[in-house]
Amino acid sequence: MEPITHFLTGACLSRAGLNRKTPLATLTLVLATEAADIDVFLGIGNRIRGFAHHRGFTHTFLGAPLVAALVLAFVYGVYRWSHRGEAPAGCAACPPGDEPGAQPPAPRWGLLYLYACLGALVHVLLDYTNSYGVRPFDPISYKWYSWDIVSIVDPWILAVLILGLVGPWMFGLINEEIGARRPRYRGRGGAIFALVCLVAIWGLRDFEHRRAVAAMESVLYQGEEARRVSAYPYSTNPFLWMGVAETDTFFETMHVNSLTGEVDPDGRAVVRYKPEETPALEAAKQSYLGRVYLDWAQYPMTEVEPVTGPNDVLLGYAVRFYDLRYTYPENAARPLGASVELDDKLNVVSQHFGWRTRQEEQEERGGR
């Protein structure tokens, strides 16, 4: 999921009651539920390397304790810096005092580490729910897993998390107006409500996802039976899915209405025939970017275009990769694509992550 959802989920976990056990719980959980995305810094200056390692070891069961340790070290540093020159805090086992002037308790660092581990694992769970997927068993197994039930940016999830955090604050303002006593820990009910709604959204999406897949499995595609089918979500409509069906000779993408069980209800299905295996395509697949991309892609498609010079002299080949799970019927763009350029001897000349038009590729060749 995108960072805001991670941060808000961590805040809700803390305010649901964990912040009553130790100081710094909210800071720890908010940071821990997003810290796994520290791997994005590997992509600075090299997008291919960043793509290869994104959602890698920091998004795994073995990596979660390490991510938690880094978060706790940062929180400890912040705590020590903010309390420099002060007398030691009270005992870690003492409950927070409600009396004016009561000494605050010391953070319970062991418990905070467990909270950080929880946050790191929740991050993996949140990323598993969308179609990009995670590799939770890396480095034992590099297999990708994805639930395919929510989009990376889901407005419904964002709405319930924000409501769960902001709602109690708004009610608190009303209570202050009428003179009600302000509780020490405000917002527990709202946070629990938000987390319950989050799980309910997952349940609804999972149910509709299964219905969409079942509907796709019950039909033929151009008279052929599908070898496999998948359904990918839209961000706002839980009953509309983008379906991908693979047969022996082609892929077909279409809309699926899980509420009615209709496959391609608007007649906008797109058929893409599988490309012929050629030496140029095989050479591109064996490149570093080609191996990384095909390991990640669920429904990879390729395009091979000869690159010619004056008098139609063959200079090489441009090979483009894209994944059909992100090629929605109504959208001409092909996000998360990649391209490999070969010379006439099938040696790799350049590799690029990110979809580029033919014009952009030609302009770059002209600059070389």
C-alpha positions as CSV (number, residue, x, y, z in Angstrom):
1,M,0.0,0.0,0.0
2,E,1.0,3.6,-0.3
3,P,2.8,5.2,2.8
4,I,-0.2,7.1,4.2
5,T,-2.2,3.9,4.7
6,H,0.8,2.3,6.5
7,F,1.2,5.3,8.8
8,L,-2.5,5.5,9.6
9,T,-2.7,1.8,10.3
10,G,0.2,2.0,12.7
11,A,-1.5,4.9,14.5
12,C,-4.8,3.0,14.8
13,L,-3.0,0.0,16.2
14,S,-1.5,2.1,18.9
15,R,-4.6,4.0,19.8
16,A,-6.6,0.8,19.9
17,G,-5.0,0.2,23.3
18,L,-1.3,-0.6,22.8
19,N,-0.4,3.0,23.7
20,R,-1.7,2.4,27.3
21,K,1.1,-0.1,28.0
22,T,4.1,2.1,27.4
23,P,5.2,5.5,26.3
24,L,6.4,5.9,22.7
25,A,4.0,3.2,21.5
26,T,2.5,5.4,18.8
27,L,5.8,6.7,17.4
28,T,7.1,3.1,17.3
29,L,4.1,1.6,15.6
30,V,3.7,4.5,13.1
31,L,7.3,4.2,12.0
32,A,7.4,0.4,12.0
33,T,4.4,0.0,9.8
34,E,6.2,2.0,7.1
35,A,9.8,1.3,7.7
36,A,10.0,-1.7,5.4
37,D,9.8,0.7,2.4
38,I,13.3,1.9,3.3
39,D,14.3,-0.4,0.4
40,V,13.2,2.4,-2.0
41,F,16.5,4.1,-1.4
42,L,18.2,1.3,-3.3
43,G,16.6,2.8,-6.4
44,I,18.3,6.2,-6.1
45,G,20.4,6.6,-9.3
46,N,19.5,3.1,-10.5
47,R,15.8,2.3,-11.1
48,I,16.5,-1.2,-12.3
49,R,18.3,-2.0,-9.0
50,G,15.5,-0.4,-7.1
51,F,12.9,-2.5,-9.0
52,A,14.9,-5.7,-8.4
53,H,15.1,-5.2,-4.6
54,H,11.8,-3.4,-3.9
55,R,9.6,-5.5,-1.5
56,G,12.6,-7.7,-0.9
57,F,14.2,-8.7,2.4
58,T,12.7,-5.8,4.4
59,H,9.2,-7.2,3.4
60,T,9.9,-10.7,4.7
61,F,9.3,-12.7,7.9
62,L,13.0,-13.0,8.5
63,G,13.6,-9.3,7.7
64,A,10.8,-8.0,10.1
65,P,12.9,-8.4,13.3
66,L,15.7,-6.5,11.7
67,V,13.4,-3.7,10.5
68,A,12.0,-3.6,14.0
69,A,15.4,-3.3,15.5
70,L,16.3,-0.4,13.2
71,V,13.0,1.4,14.2
72,L,13.6,0.8,17.9
73,A,17.2,2.2,17.6
74,F,15.8,5.3,15.9
75,V,13.1,5.8,18.6
76,Y,15.7,5.2,21.3
77,G,17.9,7.9,19.8
78,V,15.0,10.3,19.6
79,Y,14.1,9.6,23.2
80,R,17.7,10.1,24.5
81,W,18.1,13.3,22.5
82,S,14.7,14.7,23.7
83,H,15.6,13.9,27.4
84,R,19.2,14.9,27.4
85,G,20.2,16.5,30.7
86,E,17.1,15.3,32.5
87,A,16.8,13.0,35.4
88,P,16.0,9.4,34.7
89,A,12.3,8.7,34.2
90,G,10.2,6.6,36.5
91,C,10.2,2.8,36.6
92,A,9.1,1.0,33.5
93,A,6.6,-1.1,35.4
94,C,4.9,1.8,37.0
95,P,1.5,2.8,35.5
96,P,1.2,6.4,34.2
97,G,0.1,8.7,36.9
98,D,-3.0,10.8,36.4
99,E,-2.1,13.2,39.3
100,P,-0.7,16.6,38.4
101,G,3.1,16.5,38.6
102,A,3.2,12.7,38.5
103,Q,6.5,11.4,37.0
104,P,5.9,9.7,33.6
105,P,7.0,6.1,33.4
106,A,10.1,5.0,31.5
107,P,9.5,3.4,28.1
108,R,9.4,-0.4,28.2
109,W,11.9,-1.1,25.5
110,G,11.3,-4.9,25.2
111,L,7.6,-4.3,24.7
112,L,8.3,-1.6,22.2
113,Y,10.5,-4.0,20.2
114,L,7.5,-6.4,20.1
115,Y,5.3,-3.5,18.9
116,A,7.9,-2.7,16.2
117,C,7.9,-6.4,15.1
118,L,4.1,-6.3,14.9
119,G,4.2,-3.1,12.8
120,A,6.8,-4.6,10.4
121,L,4.6,-7.7,9.9
122,V,1.5,-5.6,9.4
123,H,3.3,-3.8,6.6
124,V,3.9,-7.1,4.9
125,L,0.2,-8.0,5.3
126,L,-1.0,-4.7,3.9
127,D,1.3,-5.0,0.8
128,Y,0.2,-8.6,0.3
129,T,-3.4,-7.5,-0.1
130,N,-2.7,-5.7,-3.4
131,S,-1.6,-7.1,-6.8
132,Y,2.0,-6.0,-6.7
133,G,2.7,-8.8,-4.1
134,V,5.4,-9.6,-1.6
135,R,8.1,-12.3,-1.2
136,P,7.6,-13.1,2.5
137,F,9.9,-16.2,2.5
138,D,12.9,-14.5,0.9
139,P,15.8,-15.6,1.0
140,I,14.5,-19.2,1.4
141,S,12.1,-18.8,-1.5
142,Y,11.8,-15.9,-4.0
143,K,8.2,-16.7,-5.0
144,W,5.8,-13.8,-5.1
145,Y,2.5,-13.9,-3.3
146,S,-0.5,-11.5,-3.7
147,W,-4.1,-11.4,-2.5
148,D,-5.2,-9.1,-5.4
149,I,-8.2,-7.7,-3.5
150,V,-7.4,-4.0,-3.0
151,S,-5.6,-1.3,-5.0
152,I,-2.3,0.2,-3.9
153,V,-4.3,3.4,-3.2
154,D,-7.7,2.5,-1.7
155,P,-9.9,5.5,-0.8
156,W,-12.3,3.4,1.3
157,I,-9.5,2.1,3.5
158,L,-8.0,5.6,3.8
159,A,-11.4,7.0,4.7
160,V,-12.1,4.6,7.5
161,L,-8.6,5.0,9.0
162,I,-8.8,8.8,8.9
163,L,-12.3,8.7,10.4
164,G,-11.2,6.4,13.2
165,L,-8.4,8.8,14.1
166,V,-10.1,12.2,13.5
167,G,-13.6,11.2,14.8
168,P,-12.6,10.9,18.5
169,W,-10.8,14.3,18.3
170,M,-13.9,15.9,16.9
171,F,-16.1,14.4,19.6
172,G,-13.5,15.5,22.1
173,L,-14.0,19.1,21.1
174,I,-17.7,18.7,21.7
175,N,-17.0,17.2,25.2
176,E,-14.8,20.1,26.0
177,E,-17.5,22.6,25.1
178,I,-19.9,20.9,27.5
179,G,-17.3,20.6,30.2
180,A,-16.8,16.8,30.2
181,R,-13.7,15.4,31.8
182,R,-11.0,14.8,29.2
183,P,-9.8,11.1,29.2
184,R,-6.0,10.5,29.4
185,Y,-6.2,8.2,26.3
186,R,-8.7,9.4,23.8
187,G,-9.7,7.6,20.6
188,R,-9.6,3.9,21.5
189,G,-13.1,3.2,20.3
190,G,-12.5,5.1,17.0
191,A,-9.3,3.2,16.3
192,I,-10.9,-0.2,17.0
193,F,-13.8,0.8,14.8
194,A,-11.3,1.7,12.0
195,L,-9.4,-1.6,12.3
196,V,-12.7,-3.6,12.3
197,C,-13.8,-1.7,9.1
198,L,-10.4,-2.4,7.5
199,V,-10.9,-6.2,8.1
200,A,-14.5,-5.9,6.9
201,I,-13.4,-4.3,3.7
202,W,-10.9,-7.1,3.1
203,G,-13.6,-9.6,3.8
204,L,-16.0,-8.0,1.3
205,R,-13.2,-7.7,-1.3
206,D,-12.1,-11.2,-0.9
207,F,-15.7,-12.5,-1.3
208,E,-16.2,-10.5,-4.5
209,H,-12.8,-11.4,-5.8
210,R,-13.7,-15.1,-5.5
211,R,-17.0,-14.5,-7.3
212,A,-15.2,-12.7,-10.1
213,V,-12.7,-15.5,-10.5
214,A,-15.4,-18.1,-10.5
215,A,-17.3,-16.2,-13.2
216,M,-14.3,-16.1,-15.4
217,E,-13.6,-19.8,-14.9
218,S,-17.1,-20.6,-16.2
219,V,-16.8,-19.1,-19.7
220,L,-14.8,-19.8,-22.9
221,Y,-12.5,-17.3,-24.5
222,Q,-12.7,-17.2,-28.3
223,G,-13.9,-20.8,-28.0
224,E,-10.9,-21.9,-25.9
225,E,-10.8,-22.9,-22.3
226,A,-8.6,-20.7,-20.1
227,R,-5.4,-22.2,-18.6
228,R,-5.6,-19.7,-15.7
229,V,-7.6,-16.6,-14.8
230,S,-7.0,-13.7,-12.4
231,A,-9.1,-10.7,-11.3
232,Y,-7.6,-7.4,-10.2
233,P,-9.4,-4.6,-8.3
234,Y,-10.6,-1.1,-9.1
235,S,-10.0,1.3,-6.3
236,T,-13.5,2.7,-5.9
237,N,-16.0,0.0,-7.0
238,P,-15.7,-3.3,-5.0
239,F,-17.8,-5.1,-7.6
240,L,-15.8,-4.2,-10.7
241,W,-12.7,-6.1,-11.6
242,M,-10.2,-6.3,-14.4
243,G,-9.9,-9.9,-15.5
244,V,-7.0,-11.6,-17.3
245,A,-7.5,-15.0,-18.9
246,E,-4.6,-17.0,-20.5
247,T,-5.2,-19.7,-23.1
248,D,-2.6,-21.7,-25.1
249,T,-2.3,-19.0,-27.7
250,F,-3.4,-15.6,-26.3
251,F,-4.3,-13.4,-23.3
252,E,-7.6,-11.7,-23.0
253,T,-8.3,-8.8,-20.7
254,M,-11.9,-7.6,-19.8
255,H,-14.1,-6.1,-17.2
256,V,-15.8,-8.5,-14.7
257,N,-18.9,-7.6,-12.6
258,S,-18.8,-9.8,-9.6
259,L,-22.2,-8.6,-8.4
260,T,-24.0,-10.0,-11.5
261,G,-21.4,-12.6,-12.5
262,E,-21.0,-11.0,-16.0
263,V,-17.7,-11.4,-17.8
264,D,-17.0,-8.5,-20.3
265,P,-20.4,-6.9,-19.8
266,D,-19.5,-3.8,-21.8
267,G,-17.9,-5.7,-24.7
268,R,-14.5,-4.1,-24.3
269,A,-12.4,-7.2,-24.1
270,V,-8.9,-7.0,-25.6
271,V,-7.1,-10.1,-27.1
272,R,-3.3,-10.2,-27.2
273,Y,-1.7,-13.1,-29.0
274,K,1.4,-14.5,-27.4
275,P,4.6,-13.4,-29.3
276,E,6.7,-15.8,-31.3
277,E,9.9,-16.9,-29.6
278,T,12.8,-15.4,-31.5
279,P,16.5,-15.1,-30.8
280,A,16.1,-11.4,-30.0
281,L,13.3,-12.0,-27.5
282,E,15.3,-14.8,-25.9
283,A,18.4,-12.5,-25.6
284,A,16.3,-9.8,-24.0
285,K,14.8,-12.3,-21.5
286,Q,18.3,-13.4,-20.5
287,S,19.3,-9.8,-19.7
288,Y,19.5,-8.7,-16.1
289,L,16.3,-6.6,-16.4
290,G,14.6,-9.3,-18.4
291,R,15.2,-12.0,-15.7
292,V,14.1,-9.6,-12.9
293,Y,11.0,-8.5,-14.7
294,L,9.8,-12.0,-15.7
295,D,10.4,-13.2,-12.2
296,W,8.0,-10.5,-10.9
297,A,5.4,-10.4,-13.7
298,Q,2.3,-12.5,-13.5
299,Y,1.1,-12.1,-17.1
300,P,4.1,-10.8,-19.0
301,M,3.8,-9.6,-22.6
302,T,6.6,-8.6,-24.9
303,E,7.0,-6.6,-28.1
304,V,10.0,-6.9,-30.4
305,E,10.7,-4.1,-32.8
306,P,13.6,-4.1,-35.3
307,V,15.7,-1.0,-35.2
308,T,16.9,0.0,-38.6
309,G,19.2,2.7,-40.0
310,P,19.7,4.3,-43.5
311,N,18.8,1.9,-46.3
312,D,16.9,-0.3,-43.8
313,V,20.2,-1.6,-42.4
314,L,19.4,-3.6,-39.3
315,L,21.0,-2.0,-36.2
316,G,19.4,-4.1,-33.5
317,Y,16.1,-4.7,-31.6
318,A,14.0,-2.9,-29.1
319,V,12.2,-5.3,-26.8
320,R,9.5,-4.1,-24.4
321,F,8.1,-5.9,-21.4
322,Y,4.8,-5.1,-19.6
323,D,2.5,-7.0,-17.3
324,L,-1.2,-7.4,-18.2
325,R,-2.4,-7.2,-14.6
326,Y,-1.7,-3.4,-14.9
327,T,-3.1,-3.0,-18.4
328,Y,-6.7,-2.0,-17.8
329,P,-9.0,-2.0,-20.8
330,E,-9.9,1.7,-20.6
331,N,-6.3,2.8,-20.0
332,A,-3.8,3.0,-22.9
333,A,-0.8,3.5,-20.5
334,R,1.3,0.5,-19.5
335,P,2.7,1.3,-16.0
336,L,5.6,-0.6,-14.6
337,G,6.9,-1.6,-18.0
338,A,10.5,-2.1,-19.1
339,S,12.6,-2.2,-22.2
340,V,15.9,-3.8,-23.4
341,E,17.8,-2.7,-26.5
342,L,20.0,-5.1,-28.4
343,D,22.5,-4.6,-31.2
344,D,22.5,-6.6,-34.4
345,K,24.6,-9.3,-32.6
346,L,22.0,-9.5,-29.9
347,N,24.2,-8.0,-27.3
348,V,22.5,-5.8,-24.6
349,V,23.0,-2.1,-25.4
350,S,20.8,-0.5,-22.8
351,Q,18.1,-1.5,-20.2
352,H,15.4,0.8,-18.9
353,F,12.7,0.3,-16.2
354,G,9.6,2.3,-16.9
355,W,7.4,2.4,-20.0
356,R,8.7,4.6,-22.8
357,T,7.1,5.4,-26.2
358,R,8.8,4.6,-29.5
359,Q,9.4,8.3,-30.0
360,E,11.2,8.6,-26.7
361,E,13.4,5.6,-27.6
362,Q,14.2,7.0,-31.1
363,E,15.1,10.4,-29.6
364,E,17.5,8.6,-27.1
365,R,19.1,6.6,-29.9
366,G,19.6,9.8,-31.9
367,G,21.4,11.3,-28.9
368,R,23.9,8.5,-28.8
